[in-house]
Amino acid sequence: MKKVKTILFAMLLFTGNLFAQDYGTGIGLRLGGLSSGISVKGFVNSTSALEGIASFGRHSFIATELYEKHFAIPGATGLNMYVGAGGHIGFFGYRGSYFYKKKNEYYYVYDEGRTAVVPGVDLIIGLEYKIKDVPLAIGVDIKPFIDFFDGSGFYFDGALNIRYVF
């Protein structure tokens, strides 16, 4: 049964390759739990896109770049599934006092102010729908990522995307 599901999934992915692109460029918002901000997606060919995300948080900024492969879903005009990978670099400002846990011990820190630079790698999987006759695309995605800072941290981030497309 697992082989049948794998074959069906592969067929689904490859049947829509020629018709995955419904627009050239999209600019909008990514409304997520950990990385909300401005998103720009541009197709480099009919099935491949580059997406840049500029996320802003409390004393932080994260720049993410993703390469995505889009697949049309047969029988669902305007609906695409996409998968991709990329990386990010974040800048986090630390000021004041805070607690943190490391190796089952709690620490209290007072910091006069510094900025930490945090690189990482990202994956993404999502669905996007281009609204017919309207220059809008909406989508949902899950973007797991790993931060490389003082050890490594693994996180899941889900989001709703709304883009003006042209």
C-alpha positions in Angstrom: 0.0 0.0 0.0 2.9 2.3 0.8 4.3 1.8 -2.7 1.0 2.6 -4.3 0.7 5.8 -2.3 4.3 6.8 -3.3 3.6 6.1 -7.0 0.3 8.1 -6.9 2.0 11.0 -5.2 4.8 11.0 -7.7 2.3 11.0 -10.6 0.5 13.9 -9.0 3.6 15.9 -8.8 4.8 15.3 -12.3 1.5 15.6 -14.2 1.2 19.3 -13.4 4.7 20.4 -14.1 4.1 22.3 -17.4 1.2 24.3 -16.0 2.2 25.2 -12.5 2.8 28.9 -13.0 -0.2 31.2 -12.8 1.7 34.5 -12.4 5.2 35.9 -12.7 5.8 37.9 -9.5 3.9 38.3 -6.2 4.3 40.7 -3.4 2.5 40.5 -0.1 2.3 39.4 3.5 3.3 36.3 5.3 1.4 36.0 8.5 3.0 33.3 10.6 3.7 32.3 14.1 7.5 32.9 14.2 8.2 34.7 10.9 5.7 37.2 9.8 6.6 39.9 7.4 6.9 40.9 3.7 7.1 38.2 1.1 8.2 38.5 -2.6 8.0 35.5 -4.9 9.2 35.5 -8.5 9.1 32.6 -10.9 12.3 31.8 -12.7 10.5 29.4 -15.1 7.1 27.7 -15.3 7.6 25.5 -12.2 10.5 27.1 -10.2 10.3 30.2 -8.0 12.5 32.2 -5.6 10.9 33.6 -2.5 12.3 36.2 -0.2 10.9 36.9 3.2 11.7 39.8 5.4 10.5 39.1 8.9 10.3 41.6 11.8 9.9 40.8 15.4 10.6 42.1 18.9 14.2 43.4 18.6 14.8 41.1 15.5 15.0 41.0 11.8 15.3 37.8 9.7 16.0 37.6 5.9 15.0 34.3 4.3 15.6 33.1 0.7 13.9 29.9 -0.6 14.0 28.0 -3.8 10.6 26.4 -4.5 9.3 23.8 -7.0 5.6 24.3 -7.9 3.3 21.6 -9.0 -0.2 22.1 -10.4 -2.9 19.9 -8.8 -4.9 18.2 -11.6 -8.6 19.1 -11.6 -8.0 22.1 -9.3 -7.5 25.1 -11.6 -5.3 27.7 -10.0 -4.2 25.5 -7.0 -0.5 24.6 -6.7 1.5 22.6 -4.2 5.1 23.6 -3.7 8.1 22.3 -1.8 11.5 24.0 -1.4 14.5 24.7 0.7 16.8 27.7 1.5 18.4 29.6 4.2 18.1 32.5 6.5 20.1 34.9 8.6 18.7 36.6 11.6 19.7 39.6 13.7 18.4 39.5 17.3 19.0 42.3 19.8 19.4 41.4 23.5 18.8 44.1 26.1 17.9 44.0 29.7 17.5 40.9 31.8 16.1 37.5 30.9 16.1 33.8 31.9 17.1 30.9 29.8 17.6 27.2 30.2 20.6 25.3 29.0 21.3 21.6 29.7 18.6 21.4 32.4 20.0 24.5 34.3 18.4 27.9 34.4 20.4 31.1 34.0 19.6 34.7 34.8 21.3 37.2 32.5 21.5 40.9 32.6 22.8 42.2 29.2 23.5 45.9 28.5 22.9 45.3 24.8 24.3 43.2 22.0 23.2 41.8 18.7 23.4 38.1 17.8 23.7 36.9 14.2 21.9 33.7 13.7 22.2 31.7 10.4 20.0 28.7 9.6 18.5 26.4 7.0 14.8 26.2 6.0 12.4 23.8 4.3 9.0 24.7 3.0 5.8 22.9 1.9 2.6 24.6 1.0 -0.5 25.2 -1.1 -1.2 28.3 -3.0 -4.4 29.3 -4.9 -4.3 32.0 -7.6 -7.8 33.6 -7.7 -9.1 33.6 -11.2 -9.5 37.1 -12.8 -8.3 38.8 -9.6 -4.6 39.7 -9.1 -4.4 37.9 -5.8 -2.9 34.6 -4.6 -3.5 33.1 -1.1 -1.7 30.2 0.4 -0.8 28.3 3.5 2.6 26.7 4.3 4.7 25.0 6.9 8.3 26.1 7.1 10.4 24.0 9.5 13.9 25.5 10.1 17.1 25.1 12.1 18.9 27.9 13.8 22.7 27.6 14.3 23.2 29.6 17.5 24.6 28.5 20.9 23.8 24.9 19.8 21.0 24.3 17.3 17.3 24.9 17.6 14.7 23.2 15.4 11.4 25.0 14.9 8.1 24.7 12.9 6.5 27.8 11.5 3.1 27.8 9.8 1.8 30.8 7.9 -1.0 32.3 5.7 0.3 34.1 2.6 -1.6 36.9 0.8 0.1 38.3 -2.4 -0.7 40.8 -5.1 0.4 39.1 -8.3 1.4 40.4 -11.7 
